[in-house]
Amino acid sequence: MDDTLAPNIIDNSPNRELINVLKDQIKKSKESKFAIGYFFLSGFSLVREDFPDSYENLPFLKIVMGNETTYPTKEELVAGYNLRELFKQRMIEDLQKREIGEDQI
C-alpha cells in the first residue's frame, strides 16, 4: 500500500477498507491510537496478529471508545480493568512492605 494515500481518518471508501489499512499500518507503527464509536473484540481479533512483536512505546495501543459494545466485550474489558487494579494494589502493598535505603531513593 502506498503510504502517501494513508489518511489520518479512514472511512471505508472504495479501495480503502479499514481492515486493509489497519493491517498494513499497524505493522509499521510505533504506537496505535484509535478514537472509535464502538468496540467489539470480534473486530479486534481481525488485526491482533498484525501487531509488532516488540514495541518502542508502551502502551502500544490506546483506544478511546463510545459506550456501544457487546456483552462479551464488556465483560472482557471489565475483567481486564479489574486485573489491572488488582496488580496495581498488589504492587503498592509489596512496595510498602519493603525497607528502602537511602541508596535506593
C-alpha positions as CSV (number, residue, x, y, z in Angstrom):
1,M,0.0,0.0,0.0
2,D,1.2,3.5,-0.9
3,D,2.0,5.4,2.4
4,T,1.1,8.7,0.8
5,L,-2.5,7.6,0.4
6,A,-3.0,6.7,4.1
7,P,-5.1,9.5,5.7
8,N,-5.4,10.0,9.4
9,I,-9.1,9.3,9.1
10,I,-10.2,6.1,7.4
11,D,-13.8,5.9,6.2
12,N,-14.1,2.6,4.3
13,S,-14.2,4.4,1.0
14,P,-13.7,2.2,-2.1
15,N,-10.3,0.6,-2.2
16,R,-9.6,2.0,1.3
17,E,-11.2,-0.6,3.6
18,L,-10.4,-0.1,7.2
19,I,-9.2,-3.7,7.8
20,N,-6.6,-3.5,5.0
21,V,-5.3,-0.1,6.0
22,L,-5.0,-1.3,9.7
23,K,-3.2,-4.5,8.8
24,D,-0.7,-2.6,6.7
25,Q,-0.2,0.4,9.0
26,I,-0.1,-1.4,12.4
27,K,3.0,-3.4,11.3
28,K,4.9,-0.2,10.7
29,S,3.7,1.8,13.7
30,K,5.5,2.7,16.9
31,E,2.1,3.2,18.5
32,S,-1.5,2.9,17.6
33,K,-4.2,5.3,18.8
34,F,-7.9,4.9,17.9
35,A,-11.0,7.1,18.5
36,I,-14.0,4.9,17.7
37,G,-17.7,4.9,18.3
38,Y,-17.9,1.3,19.3
39,F,-15.6,-1.6,20.0
40,F,-16.0,-5.3,19.7
41,L,-13.4,-8.0,20.5
42,S,-14.5,-9.9,17.4
43,G,-13.3,-7.0,15.3
44,F,-10.1,-6.6,17.2
45,S,-9.3,-10.3,16.6
46,L,-9.1,-9.5,12.9
47,V,-5.9,-7.4,13.5
48,R,-4.5,-8.9,16.7
49,E,-1.8,-11.0,14.8
50,D,-0.7,-7.9,12.9
51,F,0.7,-6.0,15.9
52,P,4.5,-5.8,16.0
53,D,6.4,-8.4,18.1
54,S,8.1,-5.6,20.1
55,Y,7.1,-2.1,21.0
56,E,9.2,1.0,21.5
57,N,6.4,2.9,23.2
58,L,4.2,1.4,25.9
59,P,1.3,1.1,25.9
60,F,1.4,0.4,22.1
61,L,-2.4,0.5,21.8
62,K,-4.7,3.3,23.1
63,I,-8.4,3.2,22.4
64,V,-11.0,5.9,23.1
65,M,-14.4,4.4,22.5
66,G,-18.0,5.1,22.8
67,N,-20.3,3.1,25.1
68,E,-21.7,0.8,22.5
69,T,-20.4,-2.8,22.6
70,T,-21.5,-6.4,23.1
71,Y,-21.9,-8.1,26.5
72,P,-18.9,-10.4,25.9
73,T,-16.7,-7.5,25.0
74,K,-17.9,-5.5,28.1
75,E,-17.1,-8.5,30.3
76,E,-13.6,-8.8,28.9
77,L,-13.0,-5.1,29.4
78,V,-14.2,-5.2,32.9
79,A,-12.1,-8.3,33.7
80,G,-9.0,-6.6,32.2
81,Y,-9.7,-3.4,34.2
82,N,-10.2,-5.4,37.4
83,L,-6.9,-7.3,36.9
84,R,-5.1,-4.0,36.3
85,E,-6.4,-2.6,39.6
86,L,-5.5,-5.8,41.4
87,F,-2.0,-5.8,40.0
88,K,-1.6,-2.1,41.0
89,Q,-2.9,-2.8,44.5
90,R,-0.5,-5.7,45.0
91,M,2.4,-3.7,43.7
92,I,1.6,-0.9,46.3
93,E,1.3,-3.4,49.1
94,D,4.6,-5.1,48.1
95,L,6.4,-1.8,48.0
96,Q,5.0,-0.7,51.3
97,K,6.4,-3.9,52.9
98,R,9.9,-3.3,51.7
99,E,12.5,-1.3,53.5
100,I,14.1,1.2,51.2
101,G,17.5,2.6,52.0
102,E,18.9,6.0,51.1
103,D,21.0,4.5,48.3
104,Q,17.8,3.2,46.6
105,I,16.0,6.6,46.6
